[in-house]
Amino acid sequence: MNTLTPVQPPATGQAPDAPSAMAKHLATLLAGALFGFGLSVSTMINPQVVLGFLRFQDWGLMLVMGGAVVVTLLTYKLAPRLMRHPVLDDHFHPHPSAWNRDTAVGAALFGIGWGLCGVCPGPAIAGLGAGNLDLLWALAGIAAGALAHGWQAKR
């Protein structure tokens, strides 16, 4: 008589078909590379182009950002309805947000910094990859702001 024995789950407590940490890290790396490529193709890594956008002189980036917002909104709204679970997780997680004084101050400081130097963290890192070493100054400011926030949050 032929009997089949069931497959036992791994000792780590994961389900047998759970994605490995390596798969999640690889997906994160690929998503980051795709994001950086998109920033480069849309010229968002060039501070002069971004400053032209912020001065309402260049409307091309408005289309890029608007397209990204629409795709993200549709994905966040439709993916949980169309899929039983995410590709690399066992369930969809809520993304709660809370608006308070610290959030408003942080958003204002982020906007002021973006307006002064013409880059935010993603394009600054992508711009470094394209050889724009002047963006090290912007990244130093971003790091200093993050450090100051960490010190303030500890108090």
N, C-alpha and C positions, 0 to 999 in steps of 0.2 A: 504494500500500500504506500502511495506517495503522499507525504504530508509536507506542507510548506510551513516554515517557522517564520513568524513575523519579525520584521526588522526592528531592533531595539533602538530607541533614540540615543543620541550621543550622551556621554556622561556629563557634558557641560550644562545640560538642562535645556538646550535648544531643540526645537523641532527638527526632524530629520531634513526637511527641505529649507530650513532657515539659511539665509545668505551668510556667507562668512564675512568676517571683519575685512578681509582682503578685498572682497567684492565691493563692499561699501566704500573702502578707501579708493579703490580704482574708479568707481563711479564718481566720487567726489573730485578726484584728479581730472577725469575727463570733462566733467561739468565745468570746472574752473578753467580748463584750457579752452573749451568752447566759449565760455563767457569772455575770456581775454581776447580770443580771436574776434568775437563779435564787437568788442569795444574797439579793437584796432581797425577793423573794416569800416566801422561807423565813424572813425576819426575822433572818438571820445578820449583817446589818449593824448590828443594834442590840446594843451591848455588854451591856445589862442582860439581854436574852434569852439571850445566849451564856453569861453568868455564871450565870444560872439553870440552864442546861443542865449546866454544869460542877459545880454544887452538887447535881445530881440532882433539881432541882425542876421542870424543864421537859423532858419526854420527846419533844416534837415534833421537836426538832433531831436527836435520835438516829435517828428515822425518816428524816429528810432525808439525814443523813450515811450511814446504812446503805444507803439506796437508791442513793446515788451510788457507794458502794463496790461494790455488787453490779453495777451497770451497767458500771462501769469494769473490774471483774474479768472479766465476761463478754465485753466488747469486746476486751480484751487477749488472752484465750484463744481466742475464736472467730473474730475477724476474720482472722488469718493462715490459718486453716483454710478459711474461706469465700471469701476473695478472693485473687487471684493477686498483687496488689500494692496498696498503699494508694492512695487517690484522688489524693493530691498528692505521690507519691514513687514510685521505681521498685522499692523493696523494703522489707520490714519490718525495723526495726532492733532488736537486743536492748537491753534496759535493765538492764544489770548494776548491782548495788548491793553495796557493801562496808561491812560493819559494823566499825568500829574505835572507838578512844577518842574521836576528834574527832567522829564521827557521834553517839555517845551523849551527849557533852557538849552538842553543838549541839541535839540533840533535847530534852534536859532544859531548856536555856535557852529554847528556843522555847516549850515547854510552860509554863514559869514565866511568861514574858512574856504568853502567851495568857491564863493564869489571872489575872494581875494587871490587865490592861486589857480583857479580854473580846473582843479582835479579833486576827485574824491578817492578813497582808498583803492577800489577796484581798478579804475583807469590808471592810477599812479603806479601800481604794481605791474599792470600790463605795459605801461609806457617804459618802465625799466627794462622789461623784456625786449622792447623794441630799440633799446639803446639810449633813451632819453635820461641821462644821469642827472640832469637838473631836477628831476622829480624826487631825488633823494631829500631835497629841502622840504618838499611838501610832506613826504613820508615821515621826516623827523618831526614836523609840526603835528601830524596825526598821532604819532607815538607819544609826543609830549602831552597832547590833550587826553589820550587814553590813560596815561600815567597819572595825570592830575585828577581825572575822574576816579581812578582807583583809590587814590589817597583820600579824596573827598568822601567816597562811599564808605570808607573804613571809619570815618568819624561819626 
